Amino acid sequence: MDRTFDVDGADGVTGIDLHLHDDATLSSFLVTPDDGSPVLVEPGHPNGYDRLRDGLSEVGVSPADLAATVCSHVHLDHAGAAAELASESPDLDVYIHEMTAQHLVDPSSLVASSRDVMGEAFDDVGEPDALPEDRLVSVGEDGTTLELGDDRRLELVPAPGHAPDALAAWDERTGTLFATETFGNYWPNADRWLPPATLPRFDVDAVRATLDRLRAFDPERVCLSHFGVAEAPEDAFDAAEAALDEFEARVPELYEEHDEDLDRTERAVEDELLGLDAYDDALVGMQRRVQTRGFLKHAGRL
């Protein structure tokens, strides 16, 4: 079974489907420069590590070949496999925002909060190992740049909103923006854009500012953690902005219409706004929860 997918027009970039709850839900991206060691954007979730390793193997790369991995933020579906990857990659540097870097070294509080947010869906994600502190490379508020070779670099850009520690990555050489989960999610099996809602700290205004910041790169393609590659970047930005506007307006209205009953509101959000019938129930349930509660919390209703 293929684990990888092509990123057309982006030399040396390969996508890996990490299969969280279902196919076409979580992407990792391998960047292989002509004259340097490969770098992985998003190690993914702990229970997806075998699939990640198989995907790397499909393109002739082993974990030990990697120079670095970039964790877009600390959530377990994005950074949870970092420690296991590092255990098989003796020279691996793990890049993550300084705000949450220590949660990879001691993941106990991260695991507790993730169980609370994810509920039953946590079992599909899995529990991370602790990362040795000497593997961390903390990224500050100004971002940083990874030199991949003589004429290629990956610029890490703070892009808060989905989470305060969120990072995007810009590959100027190929015009590829690794937007990760910073401004929206595209679910290809349902052809549906959704906002990057989450718990407990989702900031709609910061997402809008990040959208504007990332638009300015004028990318040729946008790589998304959830999921795949948007080959028409302006359409992607517009769709992400429209989804954000729709949910910000409609979720509080549904809460009022259902007498501030949270369970009924979540079901109404699923029926009216999600459009994810093509996906596994665990993913639908997770999205129903975070979209409803994330927007209500941002609006000061929870």
N, C-alpha and C positions, 0 to 999 in steps of 0.2 A: 504494500500500500504506500503511495506517495505521501510523504510528509511535507514536501517543499512545493513552492510555487514561484514562478518567475516574476520579476519586477521589470517589466518591459522598459527598455531605454535607459536603465540605470546600471551601468557597468559594475559588475562585482557585487550586486545586491541580490540576495535570495530571501524569500519569505519562508517561514516554517509555521505550519498549522499545529498548535500545541493541544488542541482538542480539550477545552474546558467545558464540561457538561455536554458538548456537542461539537461537531465539525464547524469550521468557519465562525469561531467565536473569539479566539485569542491568537494573535500573531506575534512571532519573534522575527527579527530581521538580522541576517548575517551580512556584514560588509567586508569584502575581501579585496584589498587594494593590490595593485600590480606588484608593488615592491615593499610590502610590509605584511605584518601579521594580521589576521582577521580579528574583527571586533563584532560583538553581539549586542544588538539593541533589544533589550528585554529578555532576561533569563526565564521569566514565566513562573508558573506555580509549582510547588513541590511535587505534586502527583503527576505533573507533565514532564518531569525530567527525562524519563526514558524516551519519550517521544521527541524531546529536544535533541537528545543524543543521536537518535536514529535519523532525524532530519539533517543534522550536521554530517553524519556519515554518508548520506545520499549525495552530498556534494564534495566528498573527500576530505572533510575536516573532522578532527577529533577535538574534544574539549581541551586537551593539552596544547593544541595549536593556537588557542585564543590568547590575544594580548590583553583584552579587556572586555568587560560587559558593562553596559549602561542600564541602570535601573531607573525608569522614568519617574517612579515614585515608590513609596514603601509598601503599598498594598500587596497582599500575598500573591495575587494572580500575576503580578508584574515582577516582583523582587524575591518571591519566596524560594526559588530554586538557586539563588546566588551561592549559598554556602555549599550545596552539593556540587555545583559546577566548579567552584573553587577547589574542592577536594580532589578533583580530577585534572586540574589545570594549575600546575605549580607556579606559573608566572602571571596568573590572572590578577588584574586590578579591577575592583568593583567600584564603579562610579555611581554616587547617589548624592542627593542634596544633603548638605550639612545638617539641616533641620531634623532629619529623621535617620541619619546614618547609624546611630547607636542602636536603633531598633533591630538592625541586622545582626549586631553583636550579641544583644540580649533580646530575643524576640518574644519574651514571655508576655509583656503587656500588649504587644501587637497581636499575638495569638488570641488573647482574651477578648480584645475589642473586635477582632475579625469574627470570632465565634458569635458574638452578640449581634453583629450586623448581618452576617450571612445565614445564621440559623443552620438548617439542614444542608444547605449548599456548601458549607465549610468542608464536609467530608470529601467532596469532589476536588477541592483545592489542596488540602493537605497541610500538615504542620511542618514548618521549616526547621532546618538545623541552624545552629549558631555559626555565624561567620567569624573567622579569626580577625581581630581588629587590624592586624598589619596588612590585610588585603583591601581595606577601605581607602577610597580616594573621595574625600568630601568635596562637594561642589558648592561654592558660595553663591551669594546673591548676584554676582556679576557673571556667573557661568564660567565655562572653561572651554578649552579646545584640545581635542585629541589629534595629535599628528599621526596620520596613518601611513604616510610615505612621503616621497620627495615633493609631490604636488597635490596631495590630497589630505583633507582634514575633516574632522567631525566637530562642529561647534555645538556645545551643549548650552541651551537657552532656558532660563527659568520661565515657566509658563503656568502660573498658578490659576486656581479656580476649581478644577476637579478635586485637587488637593493642594495645600499650600506648598508642598515640596515638589510639585510636578516639574518635569523637565521635558523639553522637546530637543530634537537634534537636527542639525542642518548640514547636508552634504552639498556644498556649493559646486563641486566638480561635476556632479551629475544632475544638479537641480532637484535633489530629493529631500523633502521635508519629512522627517520621522516625527509626526505629530503625536504619536503614542495615544494617550487618552485625554489630551489637554483640552480639545474643543468640541469633541463629539464622537459618537460611535455609529458605524455603519454595519448593519446586520444583513449580509448579502443574500442569505437564504430567504429573507423576507423583503428584500429591497427597501429597507427602512432605516432612516436616520433617527437617532435618539440623542438627547443631551447627555453629557458626562456626569449625571447625577450620582451622588454617593452620600455616605454618612461617615462621620458626624459633621465634617466641615466642607460643605459645598457652597461656593460663592459665585452666584450667577454673574455679578458685575465683573468679577475678576476673570471669568471665562470670556466675557465679551472683550475685555482689554487684551486677553491672550489671542483671541481671534484676530483682532486688529494687528497685533504685533507680528503674528505668524503670516498673515496675508502679505505683509511688507516684503517678505523674502521672495515673493512671486515665483513659487516653485513650479516645476514641470510635472510633479506628481507628489502625492501625499500618502505616506505609509501610516496605517492605523493599527493600533494594538487590537482594537475591536472594530472591523476586521479587514485586513487586506490592503489593497492599494486603490486610491482614488486617482484615476488618470485624467480627470477634468477638475483641477484644483479649485477654480472659481465656483463651479457648481457645488463642490464639497463645502466650501466656506459658506456659501449661501444657504445650503440645506441645513448645515449645523446651526446657523444663526436663526433660521426659521423654526427649527425644532425647539431651540431654547426659548424663543418668544412664545411659541404655542404652549409649552408646558408651564412656563412661568405664569401665564395668564389663566390657563384652564385648570390646573391642579387645585389651586385655592377655591375656584368656583365649584368644582366637584365636591370639595370638602364641605362647603356651605350647603350644596344641594342635598348632601347625604347626612345632614344634621351633625356634622363633625364626628361622624362615626368612621374611625380610621380603617377598619376592615372593609366596610362597604365602599369607602373612597378608593382603596387600593383595587378592588374589583372593578370599579368604574373606570379607573385609569387603565387597567388592563384591557377592558372591553372597548374603550373609546380611543385610546392614545397609543398603546404599545404596538399592536400589529405584528406580534412575534409568533403567530400560530405555527410557523414552520420549525420552531426550535423546541428543544427539550424543556420539560416542565420546570426543571431546576433553574434554568436560565430565566424563564419567564417569571417565575416566582421571585427571583432575586431582583430583576428589573422592576417588577411591580412594586416591590418594597422600597428600593432606593429612589426610584423616580418620585413616588408619592411622598415619602418622608423627607427626601432631600429637598424638594421644592417647598414643602410645608415648613420645614425647619428654617430654610432661607427666608421665607416670608414671615417668620416669627409666629407661626401658628402651632408649633410644637415645642 
